[in-house]
Amino acid sequence: MVSVHEDSELVLGQFNKLIQELLRGNINRNCFRPWEIEILLDIENCNLKDGSRKETLRRYQKSVQRQMEKGVPRPMKLSEYLAGLRAKREALAARAGQETAAAPAELS
């Protein structure tokens, strides 16, 4: 029986191979696991701009690697990664807005 850790390492290796194929611009196979198809469709639906596509995919890959090293069994989708980035950005903007709103009151 394969342990969860080994299974996670196998999936991570397959994920890295898939992302590398996308970054190179050529996929030389026609058999995919169901989760790979979900990821490919999700990436397509995210409509990444050509200029930032490679960098976004590299950052997404690093994020998935960090998560899977912590024991997550399957890679998150790109849309989930992008939603997390948006949430962080919004939280930082809200915090910055609160700090600038509080600063004039402190000066009085």
Secondary structure, 3 states (H helix, E strand, C coil): CCCHHHHHHHHHHHHHHHHHHHHHCCCCCCCCCHHHHHHHHHHHHCCCCHHHHHHHHHHHHHHHHHHHHCCCCCCCCHHHHHHHHHHHHHHHHHHHHHHHHHHHHHHC
